[in-house]
Amino acid sequence: MEKMKPAEAAKLATKKGELMWGGRGSRKAPLKAPVRVTLEFLPRGVVIVRNAETGEQVDKIRTGTEFFAAKAPRRKPAPKVEPKPETPEAPQDEAFFAPEEAEAYLIGEKKQDQGEEKHAPIETREQWLQAAIEILRPDFVSVGLPIPAKVQISVGFGYGAKAESKKILGECWSKAATVDRVNHIFISPEITDVVEVLATVVHELVHAADDNVNGHKGRFAKVAKALGLTGQMTATYAGPELAKKLRGIAEQLGAYPHSALYPMGAPISLPKPKPEAPEGETEGEGETEGETETPVSSGPKKQGTRMLKVVCSEDCECGGYTVRTTQKWLDMGTPRCPFGGEMEIAA
């Protein structure tokens, strides 16, 4: 190898611009293992030396820098790869599995020919609700507000009801409220009508897609109406077309695997039949006074004491002062307002 400058070395290059690099001329001797390189001439006298095999930069020199160079030897032609002989295809009626597997395979093919699709059996209400979400995804895409890739959905009571009489059908929690940064949806366990359940799912999915940013206004209202929800946006229900579509989805999913749960006990209580008195006892003997029904849940018991509203006259200086108390204290006497007015139990 000889020392030369880049312009001289370029004359040694092959048609592909390749030559052998032995290191800078400042070395006492060239590299023991020269590298096949190309030279890339840049403005302002800069020359980039690149490995011809990998394209990686080997060095960066100037046009006046000497280096050890030599002609690159001709590349050896790549060895010819003989094509492998094709394996003859097995006859279509030949099975590559055990007889019992072949039977199952043929049964499966027969079912597919008959148009039967294989679906994993839906055993839980959560599976049913998740399957409904997947079916509804294209509808949300069509209105420009796709459902998040992952949504948690389950059955549970709403959080934050203002009164026992207010029934929350569904509730969606934003990503900011969860550790996994996934929207969580809860559907009331009190509802079992499939159209009502699915309409509630659609309502809550709009919240999830919007991540609760717009509440029940703006984009939420626009998308909810586009999907077929109607009524007040805080209490929507399925319009005729959406109801028809939801019934079709319910038929596709099968029965909703859920039984209604009433937090205040069943809405209709039938009188329990009295057990027949054992022989030798008259009716009423053996009963415990003050016996109560079995609680409907294991949670805290409902407060049995009723708070009564007591008000003063609006003509009084207090302007209708109002308090609540129990019958126990009212039996001792009605209270007076801060201005001494006599108060009465509200009608």
C-alpha angles and dihedrals in degrees: 000000000000134000114249143146123259095260091054093043091052088065089062093054122112124240087276089053094251127147138155119269119207100176134269121321091246087078119096091228136008122264115284088228108039118205126232104236145165126221121231113196113208133183122283093034097294119147123191116206111208132187105249091213102047104017091232119143112258099180144341115225141161127251089254095052116109122218139169110269140169140168114284113243118242113272117249112247113255112259114257114250112218111223114247115247111258115252109235112246116251117244111270092241092056114101123211095200141063119291093252090051091049090053091052090047092052091047089052091049091050091052091050090050088054090054096251114148121211114236130172108251114260107230104160134049090238091057089049092051093045090051089052090054091054091051091049096050097091091053091056092048090052091057093047101252110096121201113250114265091248127034127168114218130178143147118268145123120280119256121235104023109174095213138014090243093058110092117203108206096189143355134198123200119207123238090252090064095056132071093222092050091236127128113253119207127192124194119203114258089215095074125073104158102115095218091051091046094049093043087054089049090053091049093051093044089058087055090049094049089050091039088227091290097132100033107208095329139073114011092007093059093043094052095041091055092045089055092052103262115140141178126054109347090233091056108025128172134189118278119223096273095044091046089055091050092048091051088054091051090049091052089050093050097042128223117352102248096222137101120210116261120202116200093201094046128269112326092233118043117194116205112262114240113247114243116247113259114249118251112281093028128095122224111281097028116121094022117130115229114237094022111166135203122263111274115255093227142016092240128098114311120253113258107258098194112093117219112223123211115235120189139183124223117278087226089066120095089251090066097229104327109204134200137162126225141152130267089248092069094037089059086062092051141295117274126242128233121247088267093053097257117151112246129214137202108265116246 
